[in-house]
Amino acid sequence: MAGPTRSKPVGPPSGYYVQVSLRPEALRGPSPSGSGVIDHRLARRLVLQEYRAGHIDRADVCDAHPELKRAAKNCGTKTESMCPICEDSFVVLVTYAFGPRLAKSGRMLASAAELQSLRDKIGSFTCYVVEVCPNCSWNHLGKTFEIE
């Protein structure tokens, strides 16, 4: 006995599938300049889940470079968020700028005024905001954004 015959293939309607780019430009959003913020909270959450489950050693998440710790202690922006690892200290945000007209090692920005001044002088560059615990050396990339 033959089954029912179909005149059309089964599946979503025509035009249902949309090609999506996974390049950074596509993640920045629909702003006219193409710039935007890439937030790394999901990656942070995964690292913390893996640490709390015992799959990652504390030494692997509390590995801030001494220069990053120094920057956090002396020039970072203090927050009201407790460190998710040691829970004894507030997380500090440190912002670095990298671009074709900056030194290869980048430049640490201590304030919004310094960021604006750099923008006026050199034009476009990329900023990376890193959260750091000066106490236990936890660090994680928080956000990335372009200045144009």
DOKOLKE-839973 format. One line per 8 residues: their letters; for each residue x, y, z of N, C-alpha, C, CB. Coordinates in nm, 3 decimals. Each point is the difference from the previous one (the first is absolute). Glycine has a CB too. Example, Ala and Ser with C-alpha at 12.3 -4.5 7.8 and 13.67 -1.06 7.14 Angstrom:
# residues 2
AS = 1.319,-0.569,0.780,-0.089,0.119,0.000,0.090,0.120,0.000,-0.189,-0.117,0.125 | 0.154,0.222,-0.197,0.082,0.119,0.006,-0.077,0.109,0.073,0.118,-0.063,-0.215 $
END
This chain:
# residues 148
MAGPTRSK = 0.084,-0.117,0.000,-0.084,0.117,0.000,0.089,0.124,0.000,-0.185,-0.125,0.121 | 0.162,0.213,-0.212,0.081,0.121,-0.014,-0.049,0.106,0.097,0.045,-0.053,-0.240 | 0.050,0.134,0.290,-0.033,0.110,0.091,-0.056,0.119,-0.078,0.179,-0.076,0.159 | -0.217,0.178,-0.086,-0.055,0.119,-0.064,0.108,0.069,-0.083,-0.165,0.027,0.187 | 0.122,0.034,-0.293,0.094,0.074,-0.085,-0.007,0.148,0.035,-0.025,-0.170,-0.186 | 0.138,0.235,0.172,0.006,0.143,0.032,0.047,0.075,-0.123,0.048,-0.047,0.243 | -0.109,0.158,-0.267,0.039,0.080,-0.114,0.112,0.097,0.034,-0.231,-0.022,-0.088 | 0.249,0.057,0.217,0.104,0.093,0.043,0.090,-0.069,0.101,-0.152,0.198,-0.041 $
PVGPPSGY = 0.280,-0.161,0.045,0.086,-0.057,0.103,-0.040,0.050,0.139,0.188,-0.016,-0.167 | -0.169,-0.069,0.267,-0.031,0.038,0.137,0.115,0.083,0.054,-0.140,-0.207,0.035 | 0.111,0.313,0.035,0.103,0.085,0.058,-0.048,0.142,0.013,0.175,-0.146,-0.096 | -0.089,0.231,0.143,-0.038,0.138,0.019,-0.030,0.068,-0.133,0.139,0.007,0.208 | -0.218,0.099,-0.206,-0.032,0.069,-0.124,0.123,0.061,-0.065,-0.226,0.046,0.091 | 0.216,-0.020,-0.219,0.109,0.060,-0.076,0.042,0.131,0.066,-0.083,-0.108,-0.213 | 0.213,0.132,0.221,0.052,0.123,0.061,0.010,-0.008,0.152,-0.097,0.124,-0.189 | 0.068,-0.239,0.245,0.003,-0.016,0.145,0.141,0.009,0.056,-0.204,-0.142,-0.018 $
YVQVSLRP = 0.297,0.079,-0.053,0.138,0.000,0.046,0.068,0.130,-0.040,0.008,-0.250,-0.017 | 0.063,0.308,0.109,0.071,0.124,-0.026,0.148,-0.026,0.023,-0.200,0.143,0.067 | 0.282,-0.102,-0.160,0.144,-0.017,0.017,0.049,0.101,0.104,0.026,-0.083,-0.240 | 0.047,0.034,0.339,0.048,0.084,0.108,0.152,-0.005,0.004,-0.212,-0.039,0.131 | 0.272,0.154,-0.123,0.146,0.007,0.011,0.040,-0.007,0.146,0.014,0.136,-0.211 | 0.094,-0.205,0.239,0.052,-0.006,0.137,0.124,0.086,0.017,-0.092,-0.231,0.020 | 0.118,0.316,-0.117,0.115,0.090,0.009,-0.028,0.107,0.105,0.060,-0.043,-0.243 | 0.044,0.101,0.306,-0.021,0.102,0.103,-0.088,0.116,-0.046,0.221,-0.062,0.090 $
EALRGPSP = -0.213,0.100,-0.218,-0.080,0.111,-0.048,-0.148,-0.028,0.017,0.180,0.057,-0.163 | -0.220,-0.183,0.147,-0.141,-0.036,0.011,-0.046,0.004,0.145,0.022,-0.143,-0.203 | 0.067,0.124,0.297,-0.036,-0.002,0.141,-0.012,0.140,0.060,0.112,-0.219,0.018 | -0.063,0.316,-0.089,0.003,0.136,0.054,-0.135,0.070,-0.006,0.235,0.011,-0.069 | -0.327,-0.063,-0.009,-0.132,0.060,-0.004,-0.020,0.087,-0.122,-0.003,-0.006,0.244 | -0.117,0.060,-0.256,-0.039,0.069,-0.122,0.031,0.149,-0.003,-0.173,-0.167,-0.019 | 0.267,0.216,0.098,0.027,0.143,-0.002,0.059,0.041,-0.135,0.036,-0.002,0.250 | -0.062,0.126,-0.294,0.046,0.043,-0.132,0.151,-0.004,-0.018,-0.199,0.143,-0.009 $
SGSGVIDH = 0.274,-0.119,0.114,0.145,0.001,-0.012,0.060,-0.140,0.004,0.001,0.225,0.105 | -0.082,-0.324,-0.068,0.051,-0.137,0.010,0.063,-0.029,0.134,0.037,0.004,-0.243 | -0.031,0.097,0.331,0.062,-0.022,0.130,-0.106,-0.039,0.102,0.183,0.164,-0.055 | -0.140,-0.220,0.164,-0.089,-0.041,0.106,0.081,-0.066,0.109,-0.189,-0.029,-0.161 | 0.121,-0.034,0.252,0.064,-0.061,0.115,-0.016,-0.152,-0.009,-0.043,0.206,0.141 | 0.152,-0.278,-0.118,-0.006,-0.145,0.013,0.015,-0.029,0.148,0.098,-0.044,-0.234 | -0.201,-0.016,0.290,-0.004,-0.029,0.142,0.037,-0.147,0.020,-0.178,0.179,0.041 | 0.270,-0.205,0.051,0.051,-0.135,0.021,-0.057,-0.065,0.126,0.208,0.067,-0.118 $
RLARRLVL = -0.329,-0.028,0.158,-0.060,-0.055,0.122,-0.028,-0.150,-0.009,-0.101,0.222,0.039 | 0.061,-0.270,-0.157,-0.028,-0.144,-0.012,0.127,-0.083,0.018,-0.189,0.053,-0.155 | 0.299,-0.007,0.100,0.128,-0.070,0.018,0.040,0.003,0.147,0.071,0.060,-0.235 | -0.092,0.054,0.300,0.031,0.015,0.143,-0.083,-0.099,0.081,0.056,0.244,-0.034 | -0.184,-0.250,0.005,-0.089,-0.090,0.072,0.044,-0.145,-0.015,-0.189,0.161,-0.035 | 0.229,-0.200,-0.085,0.046,-0.137,-0.024,0.127,-0.031,0.081,-0.100,0.010,-0.231 | 0.194,0.084,0.231,0.124,-0.020,0.077,-0.033,-0.018,0.148,0.130,0.137,-0.169 | -0.219,-0.053,0.222,-0.036,-0.010,0.141,-0.073,-0.131,0.031,-0.014,0.249,0.010 $
QEYRAGHI = -0.073,-0.294,-0.100,-0.068,-0.128,0.020,0.100,-0.115,0.002,-0.205,0.091,-0.113 | 0.299,-0.089,0.019,0.101,-0.106,-0.007,0.090,0.003,0.125,-0.005,0.013,-0.253 | 0.038,0.105,0.301,0.082,0.013,0.122,-0.077,-0.056,0.121,0.116,0.205,-0.097 | -0.240,-0.164,0.112,-0.080,-0.044,0.115,-0.030,-0.150,-0.004,-0.100,0.227,0.010 | 0.097,-0.283,-0.131,-0.022,-0.145,-0.014,0.128,-0.079,0.024,-0.184,0.047,-0.162 | 0.296,0.022,0.176,0.127,-0.067,0.026,0.074,-0.044,-0.126,-0.098,-0.074,0.211 | 0.052,0.121,-0.327,0.065,-0.038,-0.125,0.118,0.090,-0.035,-0.218,-0.089,-0.077 | 0.225,0.204,0.140,0.110,0.095,-0.023,0.062,0.031,0.136,-0.112,0.100,-0.208 $
DRADVCDA = 0.243,-0.101,0.214,0.073,0.029,0.122,0.002,0.151,0.026,0.142,-0.207,-0.035 | -0.137,0.245,0.161,0.004,0.143,0.036,0.120,0.071,-0.064,-0.114,-0.055,0.216 | 0.225,-0.014,-0.226,0.119,0.061,-0.062,-0.024,0.035,-0.147,0.143,-0.131,0.159 | -0.236,0.063,-0.223,-0.030,0.028,-0.141,-0.093,0.120,-0.018,0.030,-0.242,-0.045 | -0.105,0.279,0.146,-0.088,0.117,-0.011,0.054,0.121,0.075,-0.192,-0.155,-0.022 | 0.283,0.132,0.112,0.062,0.110,0.076,0.144,0.015,-0.046,-0.151,-0.041,0.201 | 0.167,0.083,-0.326,0.132,0.004,-0.061,0.034,0.136,-0.061,-0.024,-0.243,-0.044 | -0.024,0.349,0.105,0.025,0.134,-0.055,0.150,0.029,-0.004,-0.222,0.078,0.088 $
HPELKRAA = 0.264,-0.021,-0.199,0.139,0.042,-0.017,0.030,0.107,0.106,-0.003,-0.052,-0.252 | 0.124,0.055,0.307,0.034,0.100,0.101,-0.025,0.145,-0.047,0.171,-0.160,0.086 | -0.150,0.186,-0.214,-0.024,0.135,-0.052,-0.150,0.033,-0.001,0.208,-0.019,-0.142 | -0.291,-0.081,0.115,-0.145,0.020,0.005,-0.046,0.026,0.143,-0.027,-0.148,-0.202 | 0.084,0.075,0.297,-0.034,0.023,0.141,0.044,0.138,0.045,0.022,-0.245,0.044 | 0.097,0.288,-0.089,0.048,0.134,0.034,-0.093,0.107,-0.056,0.235,-0.086,0.004 | -0.277,0.068,-0.129,-0.092,0.094,-0.062,-0.133,0.004,0.075,0.110,-0.042,-0.222 | -0.158,-0.073,0.265,-0.126,-0.006,0.074,0.011,0.074,0.134,-0.053,-0.219,-0.110 $
KNCGTKTE = 0.164,0.201,0.179,0.018,0.065,0.130,0.017,0.151,-0.012,0.103,-0.209,0.083 | -0.033,0.254,-0.187,0.036,0.142,-0.008,-0.089,0.084,-0.091,0.228,-0.073,0.045 | -0.284,0.015,-0.149,-0.071,0.081,-0.101,-0.137,-0.053,-0.038,0.220,0.064,-0.084 | -0.259,-0.178,0.135,-0.127,-0.060,-0.041,-0.120,0.072,0.057,0.116,-0.216,-0.015 | -0.231,0.183,-0.039,-0.127,0.056,0.046,-0.064,-0.099,0.096,-0.031,0.132,-0.216 | 0.017,-0.091,0.340,-0.058,-0.090,0.100,-0.149,-0.020,-0.027,0.171,0.076,0.169 | -0.218,-0.196,-0.140,-0.141,-0.033,-0.016,-0.058,-0.040,0.135,0.039,-0.074,-0.239 | -0.167,0.047,0.239,-0.066,-0.048,0.121,-0.027,-0.150,-0.008,-0.104,0.225,0.032 $
SMCPICED = 0.167,-0.291,-0.130,-0.017,-0.145,-0.017,0.111,-0.075,0.072,-0.112,0.038,-0.223 | 0.072,-0.134,0.304,0.097,-0.082,0.071,0.066,-0.098,-0.097,-0.132,0.023,0.214 | 0.253,-0.059,-0.186,0.071,-0.098,-0.081,-0.075,-0.133,0.007,0.223,0.116,0.042 | -0.250,-0.178,-0.156,-0.074,-0.127,0.001,0.083,-0.118,0.050,-0.133,0.088,-0.188 | 0.263,-0.071,0.205,0.086,-0.109,0.045,0.028,0.010,0.150,0.104,-0.011,-0.228 | -0.040,0.119,0.272,0.037,0.010,0.142,-0.110,0.063,0.086,0.237,0.020,-0.072 | -0.325,0.058,0.012,-0.109,0.068,0.069,0.048,0.085,0.117,-0.147,-0.186,-0.068 | 0.273,0.234,0.060,0.057,0.084,0.105,0.032,0.141,-0.047,0.093,-0.204,0.102 $
SFVVLVTY = -0.102,0.227,-0.231,0.044,0.128,-0.056,-0.093,0.040,-0.114,0.239,-0.049,0.065 | -0.246,0.179,-0.091,-0.079,0.048,-0.112,0.079,-0.012,-0.129,-0.123,0.158,0.153 | 0.053,-0.190,-0.261,0.061,-0.010,-0.132,0.030,0.142,-0.050,-0.123,-0.218,-0.050 | 0.235,0.230,-0.020,0.043,0.128,-0.058,0.003,-0.017,-0.151,0.138,0.062,0.206 | -0.181,0.041,-0.279,0.002,-0.003,-0.146,0.121,0.074,-0.053,-0.250,-0.015,-0.005 | 0.322,-0.047,-0.086,0.117,0.060,-0.063,-0.026,0.001,-0.150,0.160,-0.081,0.185 | -0.141,0.197,-0.248,-0.026,0.014,-0.143,0.130,0.022,-0.075,-0.226,0.095,0.048 | 0.244,-0.173,-0.154,0.117,0.013,-0.087,-0.047,0.036,-0.140,0.130,-0.167,0.138 $
AFGPRLAK = -0.049,0.246,-0.208,-0.028,0.037,-0.139,0.111,-0.056,-0.088,-0.121,0.212,0.073 | 0.080,-0.268,-0.187,0.094,-0.052,-0.099,-0.043,0.051,-0.136,0.049,-0.207,0.139 | 0.048,0.243,-0.219,-0.032,0.047,-0.134,0.125,0.021,-0.082,-0.204,0.108,0.088 | 0.187,-0.083,-0.217,0.116,0.014,-0.089,0.090,0.118,0.033,-0.137,-0.105,-0.174 | 0.084,0.206,0.239,0.081,0.117,0.032,0.043,0.002,0.146,-0.120,0.123,-0.177 | 0.106,-0.237,0.245,0.043,-0.013,0.140,0.115,-0.099,0.007,-0.233,0.052,0.084 | 0.303,-0.049,0.028,0.110,-0.095,0.022,-0.055,-0.142,-0.007,0.124,0.168,0.144 | -0.039,-0.264,-0.180,-0.043,-0.140,-0.012,-0.054,-0.054,0.132,0.170,-0.033,-0.179 $
SGRMLASA = -0.119,0.084,0.290,-0.045,-0.046,0.131,-0.131,0.067,0.041,0.237,-0.040,0.063 | -0.287,0.132,-0.144,-0.125,0.068,0.032,0.021,0.112,0.100,-0.122,-0.211,-0.045 | 0.012,0.265,0.091,0.005,0.110,0.096,-0.113,-0.018,0.099,0.103,0.156,-0.171 | -0.069,-0.144,0.299,-0.101,-0.008,0.103,-0.067,0.136,0.014,0.128,-0.182,0.121 | -0.261,0.181,-0.110,-0.075,0.124,0.014,-0.055,0.007,0.141,-0.060,0.001,-0.246 | 0.094,0.106,0.316,-0.039,0.012,0.140,-0.134,0.071,0.019,0.240,0.003,0.057 | -0.289,0.067,-0.161,-0.124,0.074,0.017,-0.070,0.018,-0.134,0.096,0.119,0.198 | -0.223,-0.078,-0.190,-0.077,0.028,-0.121,0.060,0.121,-0.073,-0.209,-0.096,0.107 $
AELQSLRD = 0.262,0.190,-0.032,0.063,0.117,-0.062,0.122,-0.040,-0.081,-0.083,0.144,0.189 | 0.161,-0.239,-0.138,0.117,-0.049,-0.073,-0.042,-0.074,-0.127,0.126,-0.018,0.216 | -0.235,-0.056,-0.208,-0.052,-0.068,-0.118,-0.042,0.102,-0.106,-0.076,-0.192,0.145 | 0.006,0.297,-0.104,-0.043,0.103,-0.093,0.119,0.074,-0.061,-0.211,0.025,0.130 | 0.311,0.002,-0.051,0.121,0.068,-0.048,0.071,-0.086,-0.104,0.024,0.118,0.222 | -0.014,-0.247,-0.196,0.064,-0.092,-0.095,-0.081,-0.007,-0.129,0.095,-0.134,0.191 | -0.226,0.134,-0.178,-0.087,-0.001,-0.118,0.023,0.125,-0.086,-0.171,-0.134,0.128 | 0.182,0.248,-0.064,0.022,0.125,-0.073,0.136,0.003,-0.070,-0.147,0.115,0.165 $
KIGSFTCY = 0.246,-0.180,-0.104,0.136,0.002,-0.055,0.022,-0.100,-0.111,0.076,0.074,0.220 | -0.123,-0.198,-0.200,0.038,-0.104,-0.097,-0.116,-0.058,-0.079,0.186,-0.051,0.149 | -0.307,0.081,-0.114,-0.112,-0.055,-0.076,-0.046,-0.135,0.051,0.084,0.122,-0.195 | -0.078,-0.225,0.113,-0.059,-0.129,0.036,0.099,-0.094,0.069,-0.153,0.028,-0.193 | 0.097,-0.105,0.286,0.075,-0.101,0.073,-0.100,-0.092,0.069,0.199,0.156,0.035 | -0.151,-0.265,0.021,-0.085,-0.097,0.068,0.032,-0.001,0.148,-0.015,-0.140,-0.209 | -0.089,0.139,0.290,0.017,-0.002,0.146,-0.041,-0.137,0.056,-0.042,0.250,0.011 | 0.115,-0.293,0.089,-0.027,-0.125,0.071,-0.014,0.034,0.147,0.127,-0.141,-0.172 $
VVEVCPNC = -0.240,0.105,0.232,-0.024,0.025,0.142,0.014,-0.133,0.073,-0.155,0.197,-0.048 | 0.250,-0.202,0.140,0.029,-0.123,0.073,-0.038,0.019,0.146,0.189,-0.058,-0.159 | -0.261,-0.039,0.215,-0.029,0.006,0.143,0.109,-0.076,0.074,-0.250,0.018,-0.041 | 0.296,0.042,0.150,0.114,-0.056,0.074,-0.029,0.006,0.149,0.159,0.070,-0.183 | -0.122,-0.174,0.253,-0.004,0.003,0.147,0.143,0.024,0.047,-0.203,-0.157,0.013 | 0.230,0.271,0.048,0.136,0.026,0.048,0.044,-0.094,0.113,-0.034,0.237,-0.065 | -0.062,-0.302,0.129,0.029,-0.088,0.111,0.045,-0.140,-0.045,-0.167,0.128,0.134 | 0.084,-0.195,-0.217,0.030,-0.140,-0.036,0.048,-0.018,-0.144,-0.170,-0.066,0.165 $
SWNHLGKT = 0.175,0.173,-0.242,0.048,-0.003,-0.140,-0.100,-0.055,-0.101,0.224,-0.027,0.093 | -0.354,0.015,-0.054,-0.103,-0.035,-0.098,0.001,0.108,-0.108,-0.143,-0.122,0.174 | 0.129,0.081,-0.298,-0.012,0.096,-0.109,-0.076,-0.063,-0.114,0.214,0.112,0.067 | -0.292,-0.028,-0.134,-0.077,-0.048,-0.114,-0.032,0.118,-0.090,-0.098,-0.189,0.136 | 0.105,0.166,-0.266,-0.037,0.102,-0.096,-0.150,0.025,0.010,0.191,-0.066,-0.155 | -0.228,0.190,0.184,-0.141,0.033,0.017,-0.068,0.048,-0.126,0.054,0.056,0.231 | 0.007,0.042,-0.297,-0.058,0.058,-0.120,0.108,0.041,-0.097,-0.196,0.079,0.131 | 0.157,-0.075,-0.257,0.087,0.048,-0.107,-0.084,0.097,-0.082,0.141,-0.215,-0.006 $
FEIE = -0.083,0.330,-0.029,-0.073,0.094,-0.084,0.097,0.083,-0.083,-0.188,0.008,0.168 | 0.138,0.043,-0.279,0.080,0.082,-0.088,-0.035,0.146,0.016,0.018,-0.190,-0.160 | 0.083,0.273,0.151,-0.017,0.145,-0.003,0.036,0.042,-0.142,0.055,0.032,0.251 | -0.145,0.036,-0.316,0.024,0.044,-0.137,-0.005,0.151,-0.011,-0.095,-0.213,-0.084 $
END
